[in-house]
Amino acid sequence: MEQSHLDRETFSCFICMDLLKDPVAIPCGHSYCMKCIKTHWDAEDQKGIHSCPGCRETFTPRPVLKKNIMLAALVEELKKIGLQAAAAADHCYAGPEDVACDVCSERKLKAIKSCLVCLVSYCKERLQPHYDSAPFRKHKLVEPARDLQENICSRHNKVIDIFCRTDQKTICYLCSVDEHKGHDTVSAASERAERQTELEEGRGNVHQMIQDKENDVKLLQQEVEAINHSADKTVEESDKVFTQLIHLLQRRSSEVKQQIRFHQKTEVSRVKDLQKKLEQEITELKRKDAELEQLSHTEDHSQFLLNYSSLPALSESTHSSSIKVRPLRHFEDMTAAVSELRQKLQDVLRDAGTNISLMVTEVDVLLSEPEPKSRAEFLKYYREITLDPNTANKYLELSMGNRKVTEMNKDHFYSSHSERFTYWDQVLSRESLTGRCYWEVEWSGKVCLAVTYKNISRIGEGNKCGFGCNNKSWALDCNKSKFGHSNIWTSVSGPVSSRVGVYLNHTAGLLSFYSVSDIMTLIHRAQTTFTQLLLAGVWVWYQGTSAEFCKPN
C-alpha cells in the first residue's frame, strides 16, 4: 500500500495533485500536466518572467512545452496497476447482493461460509479458526446464508435441527420433548436426505416430462407439415375437380344448345312442311272455287245439272283442325329443366361438407346472380331490420316500432340485461343476417352504421365493444366519412348522403355502403371472410343524433 502511494505521489502534478495528464518536463526538471503549467504561466505573462511552481526557478523567455512521451506511458501503466488493485480489493468486499461477514468491523468482506451453531457468517480470514480449532470443527458450516436467526427456535432459543413428521415442521430438541412429545420426529438432516431423494426423483420425472413434451412438440410440428402438405395437395386436387366440373358444365351447356337447335330445326321443318301442304290445298281450293264460279254462270239448265253432278265431292282438310299455336312457349320445359338443374347444383354446393365449404362458397358465388347495380335490383334483397331493446344503451330511445334510435342524453332505466351495451351508445338488430341482405338507413348527427358478430363484448368502455374498433365489427362513420375495422379507420371515397344503403353478401364476404338516390353511388366496399352470422348495428354519440331503418318506397 505504501509503495503504491509513493508511486502515485511521484507521478502526480504539483499543481492539481492528481496523476499527470499529458505530462511535460520544464527546464528545471520538474513535470506538470500540460494544461496546469500553461494556466500557471498564462497568469505570469504580464510579468514577462515564468517560474516553476515547485522550486521557483525562473525562465526567460517562456519555455516551449512538449509532451513527455515516456513519462506519459509510465503514468498510463500506473493507472492500469491501480485499477487492477482496486478491482481486486472491491471483489473481496461485500456488495448489496452478497452476504457480508458479521465479524468485520470496518468495510465488510464477503462471507464464504455461515455457521449454523454460531449463527454467524464469516469471511475467509475470520473463518480460519473453524478449521484450526477442534471444538469449532464440530460446527455445521453451510454456504453463506442470510437470516440465520430463522434457524433458531423463537420459543427456546435453540438451533432448529429436528423435523416433526406429524406436524410437518422443523423444531428444536426442546420442542420435541415439549409440545411435540410423542410425535414422529427425525433429524432435519435425515429428513432432508429423504426429501432430497424425492426431489431428485421429482426432477427425473420433470426431465422425462420435458423430453415427452419436446417429443410432442416435434410430433405437432410434423403434424403441421402434414396438414400443410395435405392442404396443398387437396387444393391442387380440388382445383382439378372444379376445373373438370366447369368443363362438364360447359360441355353440358353445349349439348343443351345442340339439342335445342336440333329441336328447333326439326320443329321448324315440320311446321314448314305443314305450311307448304296447306298452301297447296289453298291453291287447289282457289282453282275449284273458280270452276264453281264459272259453273254458277251457266245459263243452260241441263248443262248446269250435268256438270254439277259430275263434280267430285269436297274433302275436309286433314291439318287445320290439329294446329294449335303456342306463341313463345315451345321450349319452356327445357328452360324449366335447366333452371331446376341450376337450383339443385346450388343446393348441393351449399350443403356440402365443411371440408370443402370455402370452395363451395366460391362456386356458389360464381353460379349465383350477379351483384345488383340499380336500386330496384338492391331492393330484391331488402331485409326489414328492427332494433333489439335488450341491447340498447340506457341513453338511447327506440321508436317507430323499434326501427328508429335517438340519443337522448338521459337515463331510460332499462332493465338489466347481459346483452346491453353499458358504455357505448350502441344498439343491435333483432335479426341475424346471412346470405344476401339489403337495408336503408336515414341518419342525422353523429352516426356509425355497422355489422357485427353477435359475440361482440357489451360491458365496459374498451375498444372490444366499439363498432369498428375491433376484429368483430365493420363500421361506416357517416359523420367523418371513414370506414373502420380492427380500429383501423380509412377515409371513404366521398361524403355520405343522409340516406345510406347497406348491402351484405355474407357468403361472398362482401359488405358495401351506398348513397341512395336514383343512381346508387358506392361509398365503400369491404371484402373479407365472415365466419359467423352478423347483426346490424348503430352507434350514435351526440344528443339528438338519430338513425332510422327505412321501409322501401
Sequence and secondary structure as in RCSB ss.txt:
>XXXX:A:sequence
MEQSHLDRETFSCFICMDLLKDPVAIPCGHSYCMKCIKTHWDAEDQKGIHSCPGCRETFTPRPVLKKNIMLAALV
EELKKIGLQAAAAADHCYAGPEDVACDVCSERKLKAIKSCLVCLVSYCKERLQPHYDSAPFRKHKLVEPARDLQE
NICSRHNKVIDIFCRTDQKTICYLCSVDEHKGHDTVSAASERAERQTELEEGRGNVHQMIQDKENDVKLLQQEVE
AINHSADKTVEESDKVFTQLIHLLQRRSSEVKQQIRFHQKTEVSRVKDLQKKLEQEITELKRKDAELEQLSHTED
HSQFLLNYSSLPALSESTHSSSIKVRPLRHFEDMTAAVSELRQKLQDVLRDAGTNISLMVTEVDVLLSEPEPKSR
AEFLKYYREITLDPNTANKYLELSMGNRKVTEMNKDHFYSSHSERFTYWDQVLSRESLTGRCYWEVEWSGKVCLA
VTYKNISRIGEGNKCGFGCNNKSWALDCNKSKFGHSNIWTSVSGPVSSRVGVYLNHTAGLLSFYSVSDIMTLIHR
AQTTFTQLLLAGVWVWYQGTSAEFCKPN
>XXXX:A:secstr
 HHHHHHHHHTB TTT SB SSEEE TTS EEEHHHHHHHHHHHTTTT EE TTT  EESS     B HHHHHHH
HHHHHHHHHHHHHHHHHB  TTS B SS SSS BB SEEETTTTEEE HHHHTHHHHSHHHHTS EES  S GGG
GB TTT  B  EEETTTTEEE HHHHTTTTTTS EEEHHHHHHHHHHHHHHHHHHHHHHHHHHHHHHHHHHHHHH
HHHHHHHHHHHHHHHHHHHHHHHHHHHHHHHHHHHHHHHHHHHHHHHHHHHHHHHHHHHHHHHHHHHHHHHT   
HHHHHHHHHTS      SSGGG    TT TTHHHHHHHHHHHHHHHHHHHTS GGGHHHHHHHHHHHS     SH
HHHHTTB    B GGGS TTEEEETTTTEEEE SS       TTS SSS EEEEEEEE SEEEEEEEEESSEEEE
EEETT   SSSSTTTSTTSSTTEEEEETTTTEEEETTEEEE SS   SEEEEEEETTTTEEEEEE SSS EEEEE
EE    S EEEEEEE STT EEEEE   
